[in-house]
């Protein structure tokens, strides 16, 4: 049975693309055909008069995906803004059906698909739809990426509450340490989130420079194995 997951975050800049790429690479190393999507990406730079979605490109490389970037990222915008505003400023309309068509094509070619949202779970996709609505439309369980620092308990619980109200299933939480700084809260974030929410923390991703890449691979492998069970 094919699997697919929607990877969201408690906010923008929490490491969703980094974590998604790690998981995609781990799954690929297990011999799977891994599909990836970044349905909407804003803040894209122009190259040869074309917008290049760098997050989508990073996911494509991590998964060794043969799919074209236009399929992985159907909507790319230049303005570094929420998708509903960026699309309005650039005179384009985001259609969930277009995203679903791209998803279906990628899923047909894949054993597992990772779909990374933009921003947090309640980020506005259109004037009336959010990332939560997109996850529901695609029928995917969620993985919530959260920065492992002071304040993450509140932000994660708020995200979980928003998801539960909409009847969506949460596969788990990934705590990502965004920088080298250590804080006292990191000793207690995992146990607090799990005990209050009842949702499992799939992994605590350490801050690891290239010379410590083995730590990242080990954490990613653990997440990949859980997703396949």
C-alpha positions in Angstrom: 0.0 0.0 0.0 1.4 3.4 -1.0 2.0 6.0 1.7 2.0 9.8 1.7 2.4 12.4 4.3 1.9 16.2 4.6 4.8 17.9 6.4 3.9 21.2 8.0 5.3 23.4 10.7 4.5 25.5 13.7 5.7 28.5 11.7 7.8 29.5 8.8 11.6 29.0 9.0 11.4 26.1 11.4 13.2 23.7 9.2 10.4 21.9 7.2 12.4 21.7 4.0 15.6 20.5 5.8 13.6 17.8 7.7 11.6 16.8 4.6 14.9 16.4 2.6 16.5 14.4 5.4 13.5 12.0 5.4 13.4 11.7 1.6 17.1 10.9 1.5 16.7 8.3 4.2 13.8 6.6 2.4 15.7 6.7 -0.9 18.6 5.0 0.7 16.2 2.2 1.7 15.6 1.5 -2.0 12.2 3.2 -2.3 10.9 5.4 -5.1 10.3 8.6 -3.2 8.0 11.3 -4.5 8.2 14.8 -3.2 6.1 18.0 -3.5 6.3 21.6 -2.5 2.9 22.6 -4.0 3.4 26.3 -3.4 6.6 28.2 -2.9 7.1 31.9 -2.4 10.2 34.0 -2.4 11.5 32.3 -5.5 14.4 34.0 -7.4 14.5 34.5 -11.1 17.1 32.7 -13.3 17.0 33.0 -17.0 13.7 34.8 -16.7 12.2 31.8 -14.8 11.3 31.5 -11.2 13.3 28.8 -9.5 11.7 27.2 -6.3 14.9 26.4 -4.3 13.1 24.4 -1.7 11.4 22.2 -4.3 14.7 21.8 -6.0 16.3 20.7 -2.7 13.6 18.1 -2.2 14.0 16.8 -5.8 17.7 16.3 -5.3 17.2 14.6 -1.9 14.7 12.2 -3.3 16.5 11.7 -6.6 13.1 12.4 -8.2 12.8 12.2 -12.0 9.7 14.5 -11.8 10.1 17.9 -13.3 10.1 20.9 -11.0 6.9 22.2 -12.5 5.2 19.0 -11.3 6.8 19.1 -7.9 6.0 22.8 -7.4 3.0 23.8 -9.5 2.9 27.3 -8.1 6.1 29.4 -7.7 5.9 33.1 -6.7 8.6 35.8 -6.5 7.2 37.7 -3.5 8.3 36.4 -0.1 4.8 36.5 1.3 1.9 34.3 2.2 0.7 32.3 -0.8 -2.7 34.0 -0.9 -1.0 37.5 -1.1 1.9 36.5 -3.4 -0.6 34.9 -5.9 -2.8 38.0 -5.8 0.1 40.4 -6.4 1.3 38.3 -9.4 -2.1 37.9 -10.9 -2.4 34.1 -10.5 -5.0 31.9 -8.9 -4.1 28.8 -6.8 -6.4 25.9 -7.6 -6.3 22.9 -5.2 -7.4 20.7 -8.1 -4.2 21.5 -10.0 -2.2 20.5 -6.9 -4.1 17.3 -6.6 -3.5 16.4 -10.3 0.3 16.9 -9.7 0.1 14.8 -6.5 -1.7 12.0 -8.3 0.9 11.8 -11.0 3.8 11.8 -8.6 2.1 9.2 -6.4 1.6 6.8 -9.3 5.4 6.8 -9.8 6.3 6.5 -6.1 6.2 4.1 -3.2 5.9 7.0 -0.8 5.3 10.8 -1.2 6.3 13.6 1.1 4.3 16.9 0.5 5.8 19.9 2.2 3.5 22.8 2.9 4.4 26.5 3.1 4.7 28.2 6.4 2.5 26.8 9.3 -0.6 24.7 9.2 -2.9 27.8 9.2 -0.9 29.7 6.5 -3.4 31.1 4.0 -3.2 29.3 0.6 -6.0 31.2 -1.0 -8.5 33.9 0.3 -10.6 31.1 1.8 -8.3 28.0 2.1 -5.4 27.2 4.4 -2.6 24.6 4.4 -4.8 22.5 6.7 -7.5 22.6 4.0 -4.9 21.4 1.4 -3.9 18.5 3.6 -7.5 17.6 4.1 -8.2 17.8 0.3 -5.3 15.5 -0.4 -6.4 13.2 2.4 -2.9 13.0 4.1 -1.8 12.6 7.7 0.4 15.3 9.0 4.0 15.5 10.4 4.5 18.7 12.3 8.0 20.2 12.4 8.7 22.5 15.4 11.9 24.3 16.5 13.4 22.8 19.6 13.6 25.9 21.8 11.7 27.8 24.4 8.1 28.4 23.4 7.8 25.3 21.2 5.4 23.6 23.6 2.8 26.4 23.2 3.3 26.7 19.4 3.1 22.9 18.9 0.0 22.5 21.0 -1.8 25.3 19.2 -0.9 23.6 15.8 -2.2 20.3 17.1 -5.4 21.9 18.3 -6.0 23.5 14.9 -5.4 20.1 13.2 -7.7 18.2 15.5 -10.5 20.6 15.1 -10.5 19.8 11.4 -10.5 16.1 11.9 -7.0 15.5 10.5 -4.7 12.8 11.7 -1.2 13.6 13.0 1.5 11.0 12.4 3.9 12.7 14.8 6.0 15.7 15.7 9.6 16.3 14.7 11.6 18.6 17.0 14.3 20.4 15.0 17.2 22.2 16.7 17.7 25.3 14.5 21.1 26.4 15.7 24.0 25.6 18.0 22.6 27.3 21.0 21.4 25.1 23.8 18.6 25.9 26.2 17.2 24.4 29.4 13.8 23.8 27.7 15.3 21.3 25.3 15.5 18.8 28.2 11.7 19.0 28.7 10.1 19.9 25.3 9.7 16.3 24.1 8.2 14.9 27.2 5.9 17.9 27.7 4.5 17.8 24.2 4.0 14.0 24.3 2.3 14.0 27.8 0.0 16.9 27.1 -1.0 16.1 23.5 -0.7 12.4 23.4 1.2 12.8 20.1 4.5 11.0 19.6 7.6 12.9 18.9 9.2 11.0 16.0 12.6 12.4 16.5 14.7 15.2 17.9 16.9 16.4 15.1 20.2 17.7 16.5 22.1 20.7 15.3 24.8 19.1 13.3 27.4 20.6 11.0 28.6 18.6 8.0 31.3 16.9 10.1 28.5 15.5 12.3 26.3 14.4 9.4 26.0 10.9 10.8 23.8 12.2 13.6 21.4 13.6 11.1 21.3 10.4 9.1 20.6 8.4 12.2 17.7 10.6 13.2 16.3 10.6 9.7 16.5 6.8 9.4 14.5 6.5 12.6 11.7 8.7 11.2 11.7 6.8 7.9 11.4 3.4 9.6 8.4 4.7 11.7 6.7 6.0 8.6 6.9 2.7 6.9 5.5 0.6 9.8 
